[in-house]
Amino acid sequence: MAREVVHLERSRSWFSGTATTLCGITYPRGKHKTFWFASTNCRACLAIQKAEGR
Ligand SMILES: [Zn+2]
């Protein structure tokens, strides 16, 4: 039941390791998964992705 939500990444700071998702969540270094863009299941990310035509 505990399906993990995968977000799409908007940007990432390679200096701090902080990643920001399309839906506005910021993950500190080491707290985020690396399979961005693969298969998001975050509804907010999908909606924004569609709105931006990505
Ligand atoms: Zn998201």
mmCIF file of the protein (N, C-alpha, C, O) and its ligand, coordinates in Angstrom:
data_MODEL
# 
_entry.id   MODEL 
# 
loop_
_entity.id 
_entity.type 
_entity.pdbx_number_of_molecules 
1 polymer     1 
2 non-polymer 1 
# 
_entity_poly.entity_id                      1 
_entity_poly.type                           'polypeptide(L)' 
_entity_poly.nstd_linkage                   no 
_entity_poly.nstd_monomer                   no 
_entity_poly.pdbx_seq_one_letter_code       MAREVVHLERSRSWFSGTATTLCGITYPRGKHKTFWFASTNCRACLAIQKAEGR 
_entity_poly.pdbx_seq_one_letter_code_can   MAREVVHLERSRSWFSGTATTLCGITYPRGKHKTFWFASTNCRACLAIQKAEGR 
_entity_poly.pdbx_strand_id                 A 
# 
loop_
_entity_poly_seq.entity_id 
_entity_poly_seq.num 
_entity_poly_seq.mon_id 
_entity_poly_seq.hetero 
1 1  MET n 
1 2  ALA n 
1 3  ARG n 
1 4  GLU n 
1 5  VAL n 
1 6  VAL n 
1 7  HIS n 
1 8  LEU n 
1 9  GLU n 
1 10 ARG n 
1 11 SER n 
1 12 ARG n 
1 13 SER n 
1 14 TRP n 
1 15 PHE n 
1 16 SER n 
1 17 GLY n 
1 18 THR n 
1 19 ALA n 
1 20 THR n 
1 21 THR n 
1 22 LEU n 
1 23 CYS n 
1 24 GLY n 
1 25 ILE n 
1 26 THR n 
1 27 TYR n 
1 28 PRO n 
1 29 ARG n 
1 30 GLY n 
1 31 LYS n 
1 32 HIS n 
1 33 LYS n 
1 34 THR n 
1 35 PHE n 
1 36 TRP n 
1 37 PHE n 
1 38 ALA n 
1 39 SER n 
1 40 THR n 
1 41 ASN n 
1 42 CYS n 
1 43 ARG n 
1 44 ALA n 
1 45 CYS n 
1 46 LEU n 
1 47 ALA n 
1 48 ILE n 
1 49 GLN n 
1 50 LYS n 
1 51 ALA n 
1 52 GLU n 
1 53 GLY n 
1 54 ARG n 
# 
loop_
_struct_asym.id 
_struct_asym.entity_id 
A 1 
B 2 
# 
loop_
_chem_comp.id 
_chem_comp.type 
_chem_comp.mon_nstd_flag 
ALA 'L-peptide linking' y 
ARG 'L-peptide linking' y 
ASN 'L-peptide linking' y 
CYS 'L-peptide linking' y 
GLN 'L-peptide linking' y 
GLU 'L-peptide linking' y 
GLY 'peptide linking'   y 
HIS 'L-peptide linking' y 
ILE 'L-peptide linking' y 
LEU 'L-peptide linking' y 
LYS 'L-peptide linking' y 
MET 'L-peptide linking' y 
PHE 'L-peptide linking' y 
PRO 'L-peptide linking' y 
SER 'L-peptide linking' y 
THR 'L-peptide linking' y 
TRP 'L-peptide linking' y 
TYR 'L-peptide linking' y 
VAL 'L-peptide linking' y 
ZN  non-polymer         . 
# 
_pdbx_entity_nonpoly.entity_id   2 
_pdbx_entity_nonpoly.name        ? 
_pdbx_entity_nonpoly.comp_id     ZN 
# 
_pdbx_nonpoly_scheme.asym_id         B 
_pdbx_nonpoly_scheme.entity_id       2 
_pdbx_nonpoly_scheme.mon_id          ZN 
_pdbx_nonpoly_scheme.ndb_seq_num     1 
_pdbx_nonpoly_scheme.pdb_seq_num     101 
_pdbx_nonpoly_scheme.auth_seq_num    101 
_pdbx_nonpoly_scheme.pdb_mon_id      ZN 
_pdbx_nonpoly_scheme.auth_mon_id     ZN 
_pdbx_nonpoly_scheme.pdb_strand_id   A 
_pdbx_nonpoly_scheme.pdb_ins_code    . 
# 
loop_
_atom_site.group_PDB 
_atom_site.id 
_atom_site.type_symbol 
_atom_site.label_atom_id 
_atom_site.label_alt_id 
_atom_site.label_comp_id 
_atom_site.label_asym_id 
_atom_site.label_entity_id 
_atom_site.label_seq_id 
_atom_site.pdbx_PDB_ins_code 
_atom_site.Cartn_x 
_atom_site.Cartn_y 
_atom_site.Cartn_z 
_atom_site.occupancy 
_atom_site.B_iso_or_equiv 
_atom_site.pdbx_formal_charge 
_atom_site.auth_seq_id 
_atom_site.auth_comp_id 
_atom_site.auth_asym_id 
_atom_site.auth_atom_id 
_atom_site.pdbx_PDB_model_num 
ATOM   1   N  N  . MET A 1 1  ? 0.842  -1.208 0.000   1.00 0.00 ? 1   MET A N  1 
ATOM   2   C  CA . MET A 1 1  ? 0.000  0.000  0.000   1.00 0.00 ? 1   MET A CA 1 
ATOM   3   C  C  . MET A 1 1  ? 0.869  1.246  0.000   1.00 0.00 ? 1   MET A C  1 
ATOM   4   O  O  . MET A 1 1  ? 0.526  2.262  -0.604  1.00 0.00 ? 1   MET A O  1 
ATOM   5   N  N  . ALA A 1 2  ? 1.967  1.152  0.669   1.00 0.00 ? 2   ALA A N  1 
ATOM   6   C  CA . ALA A 1 2  ? 2.842  2.316  0.788   1.00 0.00 ? 2   ALA A CA 1 
ATOM   7   C  C  . ALA A 1 2  ? 3.623  2.526  -0.497  1.00 0.00 ? 2   ALA A C  1 
ATOM   8   O  O  . ALA A 1 2  ? 4.835  2.320  -0.549  1.00 0.00 ? 2   ALA A O  1 
ATOM   9   N  N  . ARG A 1 3  ? 2.914  2.935  -1.521  1.00 0.00 ? 3   ARG A N  1 
ATOM   10  C  CA . ARG A 1 3  ? 3.601  3.165  -2.784  1.00 0.00 ? 3   ARG A CA 1 
ATOM   11  C  C  . ARG A 1 3  ? 4.311  4.511  -2.742  1.00 0.00 ? 3   ARG A C  1 
ATOM   12  O  O  . ARG A 1 3  ? 3.732  5.529  -2.362  1.00 0.00 ? 3   ARG A O  1 
ATOM   13  N  N  . GLU A 1 4  ? 5.523  4.492  -3.123  1.00 0.00 ? 4   GLU A N  1 
ATOM   14  C  CA . GLU A 1 4  ? 6.313  5.711  -3.047  1.00 0.00 ? 4   GLU A CA 1 
ATOM   15  C  C  . GLU A 1 4  ? 5.948  6.673  -4.165  1.00 0.00 ? 4   GLU A C  1 
ATOM   16  O  O  . GLU A 1 4  ? 5.791  6.270  -5.317  1.00 0.00 ? 4   GLU A O  1 
ATOM   17  N  N  . VAL A 1 5  ? 5.817  7.918  -3.825  1.00 0.00 ? 5   VAL A N  1 
ATOM   18  C  CA . VAL A 1 5  ? 5.527  8.933  -4.822  1.00 0.00 ? 5   VAL A CA 1 
ATOM   19  C  C  . VAL A 1 5  ? 6.824  9.387  -5.473  1.00 0.00 ? 5   VAL A C  1 
ATOM   20  O  O  . VAL A 1 5  ? 7.785  9.760  -4.800  1.00 0.00 ? 5   VAL A O  1 
ATOM   21  N  N  . VAL A 1 6  ? 6.826  9.344  -6.792  1.00 0.00 ? 6   VAL A N  1 
ATOM   22  C  CA . VAL A 1 6  ? 8.005  9.780  -7.542  1.00 0.00 ? 6   VAL A CA 1 
ATOM   23  C  C  . VAL A 1 6  ? 7.690  11.113 -8.188  1.00 0.00 ? 6   VAL A C  1 
ATOM   24  O  O  . VAL A 1 6  ? 6.719  11.235 -8.934  1.00 0.00 ? 6   VAL A O  1 
ATOM   25  N  N  . HIS A 1 7  ? 8.493  12.091 -7.910  1.00 0.00 ? 7   HIS A N  1 
ATOM   26  C  CA . HIS A 1 7  ? 8.282  13.429 -8.446  1.00 0.00 ? 7   HIS A CA 1 
ATOM   27  C  C  . HIS A 1 7  ? 9.169  13.690 -9.646  1.00 0.00 ? 7   HIS A C  1 
ATOM   28  O  O  . HIS A 1 7  ? 10.168 13.010 -9.878  1.00 0.00 ? 7   HIS A O  1 
ATOM   29  N  N  . LEU A 1 8  ? 8.772  14.688 -10.389 1.00 0.00 ? 8   LEU A N  1 
ATOM   30  C  CA . LEU A 1 8  ? 9.626  15.150 -11.469 1.00 0.00 ? 8   LEU A CA 1 
ATOM   31  C  C  . LEU A 1 8  ? 10.509 16.268 -10.944 1.00 0.00 ? 8   LEU A C  1 
ATOM   32  O  O  . LEU A 1 8  ? 10.076 17.111 -10.159 1.00 0.00 ? 8   LEU A O  1 
ATOM   33  N  N  . GLU A 1 9  ? 11.729 16.256 -11.386 1.00 0.00 ? 9   GLU A N  1 
ATOM   34  C  CA . GLU A 1 9  ? 12.675 17.243 -10.895 1.00 0.00 ? 9   GLU A CA 1 
ATOM   35  C  C  . GLU A 1 9  ? 12.680 18.476 -11.781 1.00 0.00 ? 9   GLU A C  1 
ATOM   36  O  O  . GLU A 1 9  ? 12.801 18.383 -13.002 1.00 0.00 ? 9   GLU A O  1 
ATOM   37  N  N  . ARG A 1 10 ? 12.548 19.628 -11.149 1.00 0.00 ? 10  ARG A N  1 
ATOM   38  C  CA . ARG A 1 10 ? 12.612 20.883 -11.899 1.00 0.00 ? 10  ARG A CA 1 
ATOM   39  C  C  . ARG A 1 10 ? 14.049 21.380 -11.995 1.00 0.00 ? 10  ARG A C  1 
ATOM   40  O  O  . ARG A 1 10 ? 14.516 21.796 -13.055 1.00 0.00 ? 10  ARG A O  1 
ATOM   41  N  N  . SER A 1 11 ? 14.706 21.327 -10.903 1.00 0.00 ? 11  SER A N  1 
ATOM   42  C  CA . SER A 1 11 ? 16.080 21.803 -10.896 1.00 0.00 ? 11  SER A CA 1 
ATOM   43  C  C  . SER A 1 11 ? 16.843 21.122 -9.772  1.00 0.00 ? 11  SER A C  1 
ATOM   44  O  O  . SER A 1 11 ? 16.266 20.576 -8.832  1.00 0.00 ? 11  SER A O  1 
ATOM   45  N  N  . ARG A 1 12 ? 18.130 21.175 -9.901  1.00 0.00 ? 12  ARG A N  1 
ATOM   46  C  CA . ARG A 1 12 ? 18.962 20.597 -8.861  1.00 0.00 ? 12  ARG A CA 1 
ATOM   47  C  C  . ARG A 1 12 ? 20.224 21.415 -8.728  1.00 0.00 ? 12  ARG A C  1 
ATOM   48  O  O  . ARG A 1 12 ? 20.851 21.807 -9.712  1.00 0.00 ? 12  ARG A O  1 
ATOM   49  N  N  . SER A 1 13 ? 20.567 21.657 -7.509  1.00 0.00 ? 13  SER A N  1 
ATOM   50  C  CA . SER A 1 13 ? 21.826 22.336 -7.259  1.00 0.00 ? 13  SER A CA 1 
ATOM   51  C  C  . SER A 1 13 ? 22.916 21.299 -7.072  1.00 0.00 ? 13  SER A C  1 
ATOM   52  O  O  . SER A 1 13 ? 22.897 20.517 -6.121  1.00 0.00 ? 13  SER A O  1 
ATOM   53  N  N  . TRP A 1 14 ? 23.851 21.306 -7.981  1.00 0.00 ? 14  TRP A N  1 
ATOM   54  C  CA . TRP A 1 14 ? 24.934 20.328 -7.884  1.00 0.00 ? 14  TRP A CA 1 
ATOM   55  C  C  . TRP A 1 14 ? 25.911 20.703 -6.780  1.00 0.00 ? 14  TRP A C  1 
ATOM   56  O  O  . TRP A 1 14 ? 26.746 19.891 -6.382  1.00 0.00 ? 14  TRP A O  1 
ATOM   57  N  N  . PHE A 1 15 ? 25.811 21.906 -6.297  1.00 0.00 ? 15  PHE A N  1 
ATOM   58  C  CA . PHE A 1 15 ? 26.700 22.322 -5.223  1.00 0.00 ? 15  PHE A CA 1 
ATOM   59  C  C  . PHE A 1 15 ? 26.195 21.842 -3.884  1.00 0.00 ? 15  PHE A C  1 
ATOM   60  O  O  . PHE A 1 15 ? 26.955 21.316 -3.070  1.00 0.00 ? 15  PHE A O  1 
ATOM   61  N  N  . SER A 1 16 ? 24.911 22.026 -3.662  1.00 0.00 ? 16  SER A N  1 
ATOM   62  C  CA . SER A 1 16 ? 24.353 21.645 -2.372  1.00 0.00 ? 16  SER A CA 1 
ATOM   63  C  C  . SER A 1 16 ? 23.699 20.281 -2.407  1.00 0.00 ? 16  SER A C  1 
ATOM   64  O  O  . SER A 1 16 ? 23.460 19.664 -1.369  1.00 0.00 ? 16  SER A O  1 
ATOM   65  N  N  . GLY A 1 17 ? 23.404 19.805 -3.641  1.00 0.00 ? 17  GLY A N  1 
ATOM   66  C  CA . GLY A 1 17 ? 22.745 18.518 -3.758  1.00 0.00 ? 17  GLY A CA 1 
ATOM   67  C  C  . GLY A 1 17 ? 21.247 18.614 -3.568  1.00 0.00 ? 17  GLY A C  1 
ATOM   68  O  O  . GLY A 1 17 ? 20.550 17.599 -3.551  1.00 0.00 ? 17  GLY A O  1 
ATOM   69  N  N  . THR A 1 18 ? 20.751 19.824 -3.427  1.00 0.00 ? 18  THR A N  1 
ATOM   70  C  CA . THR A 1 18 ? 19.327 20.017 -3.213  1.00 0.00 ? 18  THR A CA 1 
ATOM   71  C  C  . THR A 1 18 ? 18.570 19.926 -4.533  1.00 0.00 ? 18  THR A C  1 
ATOM   72  O  O  . THR A 1 18 ? 18.957 20.551 -5.520  1.00 0.00 ? 18  THR A O  1 
ATOM   73  N  N  . ALA A 1 19 ? 17.515 19.163 -4.549  1.00 0.00 ? 19  ALA A N  1 
ATOM   74  C  CA . ALA A 1 19 ? 16.692 19.015 -5.735  1.00 0.00 ? 19  ALA A CA 1 
ATOM   75  C  C  . ALA A 1 19 ? 15.316 19.607 -5.476  1.00 0.00 ? 19  ALA A C  1 
ATOM   76  O  O  . ALA A 1 19 ? 14.751 19.456 -4.393  1.00 0.00 ? 19  ALA A O  1 
ATOM   77  N  N  . THR A 1 20 ? 14.781 20.290 -6.501  1.00 0.00 ? 20  THR A N  1 
ATOM   78  C  CA . THR A 1 20 ? 13.450 20.856 -6.390  1.00 0.00 ? 20  THR A CA 1 
ATOM   79  C  C  . THR A 1 20 ? 12.545 20.182 -7.410  1.00 0.00 ? 20  THR A C  1 
ATOM   80  O  O  . THR A 1 20 ? 12.906 20.069 -8.582  1.00 0.00 ? 20  THR A O  1 
ATOM   81  N  N  . THR A 1 21 ? 11.387 19.741 -6.981  1.00 0.00 ? 21  THR A N  1 
ATOM   82  C  CA . THR A 1 21 ? 10.461 19.068 -7.882  1.00 0.00 ? 21  THR A CA 1 
ATOM   83  C  C  . THR A 1 21 ? 9.528  20.078 -8.533  1.00 0.00 ? 21  THR A C  1 
ATOM   84  O  O  . THR A 1 21 ? 9.438  21.230 -8.109  1.00 0.00 ? 21  THR A O  1 
ATOM   85  N  N  . LEU A 1 22 ? 8.832  19.619 -9.580  1.00 0.00 ? 22  LEU A N  1 
ATOM   86  C  CA . LEU A 1 22 ? 7.877  20.495 -10.257 1.00 0.00 ? 22  LEU A CA 1 
ATOM   87  C  C  . LEU A 1 22 ? 6.806  20.982 -9.303  1.00 0.00 ? 22  LEU A C  1 
ATOM   88  O  O  . LEU A 1 22 ? 6.348  22.119 -9.412  1.00 0.00 ? 22  LEU A O  1 
ATOM   89  N  N  . CYS A 1 23 ? 6.411  20.155 -8.392  1.00 0.00 ? 23  CYS A N  1 
ATOM   90  C  CA . CYS A 1 23 ? 5.330  20.531 -7.473  1.00 0.00 ? 23  CYS A CA 1 
ATOM   91  C  C  . CYS A 1 23 ? 5.847  21.306 -6.279  1.00 0.00 ? 23  CYS A C  1 
ATOM   92  O  O  . CYS A 1 23 ? 5.102  21.596 -5.343  1.00 0.00 ? 23  CYS A O  1 
ATOM   93  N  N  . GLY A 1 24 ? 7.132  21.640 -6.316  1.00 0.00 ? 24  GLY A N  1 
ATOM   94  C  CA . GLY A 1 24 ? 7.641  22.590 -5.335  1.00 0.00 ? 24  GLY A CA 1 
ATOM   95  C  C  . GLY A 1 24 ? 8.271  22.000 -4.098  1.00 0.00 ? 24  GLY A C  1 
ATOM   96  O  O  . GLY A 1 24 ? 8.605  22.725 -3.162  1.00 0.00 ? 24  GLY A O  1 
ATOM   97  N  N  . ILE A 1 25 ? 8.438  20.700 -4.083  1.00 0.00 ? 25  ILE A N  1 
ATOM   98  C  CA . ILE A 1 25 ? 9.081  20.088 -2.924  1.00 0.00 ? 25  ILE A CA 1 
ATOM   99  C  C  . ILE A 1 25 ? 10.592 20.172 -3.089  1.00 0.00 ? 25  ILE A C  1 
ATOM   100 O  O  . ILE A 1 25 ? 11.125 19.935 -4.173  1.00 0.00 ? 25  ILE A O  1 
ATOM   101 N  N  . THR A 1 26 ? 11.251 20.502 -2.040  1.00 0.00 ? 26  THR A N  1 
ATOM   102 C  CA . THR A 1 26 ? 12.706 20.556 -2.082  1.00 0.00 ? 26  THR A CA 1 
ATOM   103 C  C  . THR A 1 26 ? 13.278 19.421 -1.243  1.00 0.00 ? 26  THR A C  1 
ATOM   104 O  O  . THR A 1 26 ? 12.945 19.247 -0.071  1.00 0.00 ? 26  THR A O  1 
ATOM   105 N  N  . TYR A 1 27 ? 14.132 18.675 -1.875  1.00 0.00 ? 27  TYR A N  1 
ATOM   106 C  CA . TYR A 1 27 ? 14.768 17.574 -1.174  1.00 0.00 ? 27  TYR A CA 1 
ATOM   107 C  C  . TYR A 1 27 ? 16.214 17.925 -0.873  1.00 0.00 ? 27  TYR A C  1 
ATOM   108 O  O  . TYR A 1 27 ? 16.958 18.340 -1.762  1.00 0.00 ? 27  TYR A O  1 
ATOM   109 N  N  . PRO A 1 28 ? 16.601 17.762 0.353   1.00 0.00 ? 28  PRO A N  1 
ATOM   110 C  CA . PRO A 1 28 ? 18.015 17.967 0.682   1.00 0.00 ? 28  PRO A CA 1 
ATOM   111 C  C  . PRO A 1 28 ? 18.852 16.828 0.137   1.00 0.00 ? 28  PRO A C  1 
ATOM   112 O  O  . PRO A 1 28 ? 18.326 15.807 -0.306  1.00 0.00 ? 28  PRO A O  1 
ATOM   113 N  N  . ARG A 1 29 ? 20.115 17.009 0.175   1.00 0.00 ? 29  ARG A N  1 
ATOM   114 C  CA . ARG A 1 29 ? 21.043 16.006 -0.345  1.00 0.00 ? 29  ARG A CA 1 
ATOM   115 C  C  . ARG A 1 29 ? 20.754 14.622 0.249   1.00 0.00 ? 29  ARG A C  1 
ATOM   116 O  O  . ARG A 1 29 ? 20.588 14.466 1.458   1.00 0.00 ? 29  ARG A O  1 
ATOM   117 N  N  . GLY A 1 30 ? 20.700 13.644 -0.626  1.00 0.00 ? 30  GLY A N  1 
ATOM   118 C  CA . GLY A 1 30 ? 20.573 12.284 -0.155  1.00 0.00 ? 30  GLY A CA 1 
ATOM   119 C  C  . GLY A 1 30 ? 19.161 11.850 0.187   1.00 0.00 ? 30  GLY A C  1 
ATOM   120 O  O  . GLY A 1 30 ? 18.924 10.687 0.514   1.00 0.00 ? 30  GLY A O  1 
ATOM   121 N  N  . LYS A 1 31 ? 18.215 12.795 0.111   1.00 0.00 ? 31  LYS A N  1 
ATOM   122 C  CA . LYS A 1 31 ? 16.848 12.458 0.498   1.00 0.00 ? 31  LYS A CA 1 
ATOM   123 C  C  . LYS A 1 31 ? 15.967 12.153 -0.700  1.00 0.00 ? 31  LYS A C  1 
ATOM   124 O  O  . LYS A 1 31 ? 14.810 11.759 -0.549  1.00 0.00 ? 31  LYS A O  1 
ATOM   125 N  N  . HIS A 1 32 ? 16.513 12.336 -1.875  1.00 0.00 ? 32  HIS A N  1 
ATOM   126 C  CA . HIS A 1 32 ? 15.686 12.140 -3.065  1.00 0.00 ? 32  HIS A CA 1 
ATOM   127 C  C  . HIS A 1 32 ? 16.166 10.957 -3.876  1.00 0.00 ? 32  HIS A C  1 
ATOM   128 O  O  . HIS A 1 32 ? 17.327 10.556 -3.800  1.00 0.00 ? 32  HIS A O  1 
ATOM   129 N  N  . LYS A 1 33 ? 15.264 10.415 -4.641  1.00 0.00 ? 33  LYS A N  1 
ATOM   130 C  CA . LYS A 1 33 ? 15.597 9.280  -5.492  1.00 0.00 ? 33  LYS A CA 1 
ATOM   131 C  C  . LYS A 1 33 ? 16.233 9.778  -6.777  1.00 0.00 ? 33  LYS A C  1 
ATOM   132 O  O  . LYS A 1 33 ? 16.187 10.967 -7.090  1.00 0.00 ? 33  LYS A O  1 
ATOM   133 N  N  . THR A 1 34 ? 16.809 8.878  -7.497  1.00 0.00 ? 34  THR A N  1 
ATOM   134 C  CA . THR A 1 34 ? 17.544 9.276  -8.683  1.00 0.00 ? 34  THR A CA 1 
ATOM   135 C  C  . THR A 1 34 ? 16.807 8.939  -9.970  1.00 0.00 ? 34  THR A C  1 
ATOM   136 O  O  . THR A 1 34 ? 17.315 9.191  -11.063 1.00 0.00 ? 34  THR A O  1 
ATOM   137 N  N  . PHE A 1 35 ? 15.616 8.372  -9.847  1.00 0.00 ? 35  PHE A N  1 
ATOM   138 C  CA . PHE A 1 35 ? 14.908 7.982  -11.055 1.00 0.00 ? 35  PHE A CA 1 
ATOM   139 C  C  . PHE A 1 35 ? 13.913 9.048  -11.500 1.00 0.00 ? 35  PHE A C  1 
ATOM   140 O  O  . PHE A 1 35 ? 12.771 8.755  -11.855 1.00 0.00 ? 35  PHE A O  1 
ATOM   141 N  N  . TRP A 1 36 ? 14.377 10.272 -11.471 1.00 0.00 ? 36  TRP A N  1 
ATOM   142 C  CA . TRP A 1 36 ? 13.561 11.371 -11.956 1.00 0.00 ? 36  TRP A CA 1 
ATOM   143 C  C  . TRP A 1 36 ? 13.286 11.181 -13.453 1.00 0.00 ? 36  TRP A C  1 
ATOM   144 O  O  . TRP A 1 36 ? 14.076 10.571 -14.173 1.00 0.00 ? 36  TRP A O  1 
ATOM   145 N  N  . PHE A 1 37 ? 12.178 11.702 -13.886 1.00 0.00 ? 37  PHE A N  1 
ATOM   146 C  CA . PHE A 1 37 ? 11.794 11.675 -15.301 1.00 0.00 ? 37  PHE A CA 1 
ATOM   147 C  C  . PHE A 1 37 ? 11.441 10.267 -15.801 1.00 0.00 ? 37  PHE A C  1 
ATOM   148 O  O  . PHE A 1 37 ? 10.978 10.104 -16.930 1.00 0.00 ? 37  PHE A O  1 
ATOM   149 N  N  . ALA A 1 38 ? 11.657 9.281  -14.978 1.00 0.00 ? 38  ALA A N  1 
ATOM   150 C  CA . ALA A 1 38 ? 11.388 7.920  -15.427 1.00 0.00 ? 38  ALA A CA 1 
ATOM   151 C  C  . ALA A 1 38 ? 9.898  7.635  -15.410 1.00 0.00 ? 38  ALA A C  1 
ATOM   152 O  O  . ALA A 1 38 ? 9.301  7.363  -16.452 1.00 0.00 ? 38  ALA A O  1 
ATOM   153 N  N  . SER A 1 39 ? 9.311  7.694  -14.258 1.00 0.00 ? 39  SER A N  1 
ATOM   154 C  CA . SER A 1 39 ? 7.900  7.377  -14.156 1.00 0.00 ? 39  SER A CA 1 
ATOM   155 C  C  . SER A 1 39 ? 7.325  8.066  -12.933 1.00 0.00 ? 39  SER A C  1 
ATOM   156 O  O  . SER A 1 39 ? 7.221  7.480  -11.856 1.00 0.00 ? 39  SER A O  1 
ATOM   157 N  N  . THR A 1 40 ? 6.959  9.306  -13.120 1.00 0.00 ? 40  THR A N  1 
ATOM   158 C  CA . THR A 1 40 ? 6.380  10.030 -12.002 1.00 0.00 ? 40  THR A CA 1 
ATOM   159 C  C  . THR A 1 40 ? 4.969  9.546  -11.746 1.00 0.00 ? 40  THR A C  1 
ATOM   160 O  O  . THR A 1 40 ? 4.246  9.184  -12.674 1.00 0.00 ? 40  THR A O  1 
ATOM   161 N  N  . ASN A 1 41 ? 4.588  9.542  -10.504 1.00 0.00 ? 41  ASN A N  1 
ATOM   162 C  CA . ASN A 1 41 ? 3.212  9.225  -10.163 1.00 0.00 ? 41  ASN A CA 1 
ATOM   163 C  C  . ASN A 1 41 ? 2.646  10.290 -9.234  1.00 0.00 ? 41  ASN A C  1 
ATOM   164 O  O  . ASN A 1 41 ? 1.664  10.077 -8.523  1.00 0.00 ? 41  ASN A O  1 
ATOM   165 N  N  . CYS A 1 42 ? 3.304  11.446 -9.269  1.00 0.00 ? 42  CYS A N  1 
ATOM   166 C  CA . CYS A 1 42 ? 2.827  12.567 -8.472  1.00 0.00 ? 42  CYS A CA 1 
ATOM   167 C  C  . CYS A 1 42 ? 1.847  13.369 -9.328  1.00 0.00 ? 42  CYS A C  1 
ATOM   168 O  O  . CYS A 1 42 ? 2.211  13.878 -10.388 1.00 0.00 ? 42  CYS A O  1 
ATOM   169 N  N  . ARG A 1 43 ? 0.626  13.475 -8.870  1.00 0.00 ? 43  ARG A N  1 
ATOM   170 C  CA . ARG A 1 43 ? -0.399 14.142 -9.673  1.00 0.00 ? 43  ARG A CA 1 
ATOM   171 C  C  . ARG A 1 43 ? -0.061 15.612 -9.898  1.00 0.00 ? 43  ARG A C  1 
ATOM   172 O  O  . ARG A 1 43 ? -0.302 16.153 -10.978 1.00 0.00 ? 43  ARG A O  1 
ATOM   173 N  N  . ALA A 1 44 ? 0.490  16.244 -8.893  1.00 0.00 ? 44  ALA A N  1 
ATOM   174 C  CA . ALA A 1 44 ? 0.846  17.650 -9.017  1.00 0.00 ? 44  ALA A CA 1 
ATOM   175 C  C  . ALA A 1 44 ? 1.935  17.842 -10.057 1.00 0.00 ? 44  ALA A C  1 
ATOM   176 O  O  . ALA A 1 44 ? 1.869  18.761 -10.873 1.00 0.00 ? 44  ALA A O  1 
ATOM   177 N  N  . CYS A 1 45 ? 2.922  16.986 -10.026 1.00 0.00 ? 45  CYS A N  1 
ATOM   178 C  CA . CYS A 1 45 ? 4.006  17.072 -11.009 1.00 0.00 ? 45  CYS A CA 1 
ATOM   179 C  C  . CYS A 1 45 ? 3.461  16.833 -12.403 1.00 0.00 ? 45  CYS A C  1 
ATOM   180 O  O  . CYS A 1 45 ? 3.824  17.547 -13.337 1.00 0.00 ? 45  CYS A O  1 
ATOM   181 N  N  . LEU A 1 46 ? 2.603  15.852 -12.559 1.00 0.00 ? 46  LEU A N  1 
ATOM   182 C  CA . LEU A 1 46 ? 2.052  15.546 -13.877 1.00 0.00 ? 46  LEU A CA 1 
ATOM   183 C  C  . LEU A 1 46 ? 1.234  16.712 -14.413 1.00 0.00 ? 46  LEU A C  1 
ATOM   184 O  O  . LEU A 1 46 ? 1.313  17.036 -15.598 1.00 0.00 ? 46  LEU A O  1 
ATOM   185 N  N  . ALA A 1 47 ? 0.455  17.338 -13.553 1.00 0.00 ? 47  ALA A N  1 
ATOM   186 C  CA . ALA A 1 47 ? -0.379 18.462 -13.967 1.00 0.00 ? 47  ALA A CA 1 
ATOM   187 C  C  . ALA A 1 47 ? 0.491  19.624 -14.431 1.00 0.00 ? 47  ALA A C  1 
ATOM   188 O  O  . ALA A 1 47 ? 0.189  20.265 -15.439 1.00 0.00 ? 47  ALA A O  1 
ATOM   189 N  N  . ILE A 1 48 ? 1.548  19.893 -13.715 1.00 0.00 ? 48  ILE A N  1 
ATOM   190 C  CA . ILE A 1 48 ? 2.440  21.001 -14.064 1.00 0.00 ? 48  ILE A CA 1 
ATOM   191 C  C  . ILE A 1 48 ? 3.202  20.672 -15.328 1.00 0.00 ? 48  ILE A C  1 
ATOM   192 O  O  . ILE A 1 48 ? 3.402  21.533 -16.184 1.00 0.00 ? 48  ILE A O  1 
ATOM   193 N  N  . GLN A 1 49 ? 3.622  19.442 -15.444 1.00 0.00 ? 49  GLN A N  1 
ATOM   194 C  CA . GLN A 1 49 ? 4.342  19.007 -16.632 1.00 0.00 ? 49  GLN A CA 1 
ATOM   195 C  C  . GLN A 1 49 ? 3.478  19.208 -17.877 1.00 0.00 ? 49  GLN A C  1 
ATOM   196 O  O  . GLN A 1 49 ? 3.949  19.675 -18.914 1.00 0.00 ? 49  GLN A O  1 
ATOM   197 N  N  . LYS A 1 50 ? 2.213  18.846 -17.746 1.00 0.00 ? 50  LYS A N  1 
ATOM   198 C  CA . LYS A 1 50 ? 1.280  18.984 -18.866 1.00 0.00 ? 50  LYS A CA 1 
ATOM   199 C  C  . LYS A 1 50 ? 1.044  20.454 -19.183 1.00 0.00 ? 50  LYS A C  1 
ATOM   200 O  O  . LYS A 1 50 ? 1.000  20.848 -20.349 1.00 0.00 ? 50  LYS A O  1 
ATOM   201 N  N  . ALA A 1 51 ? 0.895  21.255 -18.149 1.00 0.00 ? 51  ALA A N  1 
ATOM   202 C  CA . ALA A 1 51 ? 0.630  22.672 -18.323 1.00 0.00 ? 51  ALA A CA 1 
ATOM   203 C  C  . ALA A 1 51 ? 1.805  23.377 -19.003 1.00 0.00 ? 51  ALA A C  1 
ATOM   204 O  O  . ALA A 1 51 ? 1.627  24.332 -19.758 1.00 0.00 ? 51  ALA A O  1 
ATOM   205 N  N  . GLU A 1 52 ? 2.996  22.885 -18.716 1.00 0.00 ? 52  GLU A N  1 
ATOM   206 C  CA . GLU A 1 52 ? 4.182  23.513 -19.294 1.00 0.00 ? 52  GLU A CA 1 
ATOM   207 C  C  . GLU A 1 52 ? 4.577  22.882 -20.604 1.00 0.00 ? 52  GLU A C  1 
ATOM   208 O  O  . GLU A 1 52 ? 5.526  23.324 -21.252 1.00 0.00 ? 52  GLU A O  1 
ATOM   209 N  N  . GLY A 1 53 ? 3.856  21.852 -20.999 1.00 0.00 ? 53  GLY A N  1 
ATOM   210 C  CA . GLY A 1 53 ? 4.117  21.214 -22.275 1.00 0.00 ? 53  GLY A CA 1 
ATOM   211 C  C  . GLY A 1 53 ? 5.444  20.501 -22.345 1.00 0.00 ? 53  GLY A C  1 
ATOM   212 O  O  . GLY A 1 53 ? 6.080  20.433 -23.397 1.00 0.00 ? 53  GLY A O  1 
ATOM   213 N  N  . ARG A 1 54 ? 5.858  19.966 -21.200 1.00 0.00 ? 54  ARG A N  1 
ATOM   214 C  CA . ARG A 1 54 ? 7.119  19.252 -21.174 1.00 0.00 ? 54  ARG A CA 1 
ATOM   215 C  C  . ARG A 1 54 ? 6.918  17.788 -21.513 1.00 0.00 ? 54  ARG A C  1 
ATOM   216 O  O  . ARG A 1 54 ? 7.881  17.023 -21.540 1.00 0.00 ? 54  ARG A O  1 
HETATM 217 ZN ZN . ZN  B 2 .  ? 5.481  16.085 -7.238  1.00 0.00 2 101 ZN  A ZN 1 
# 
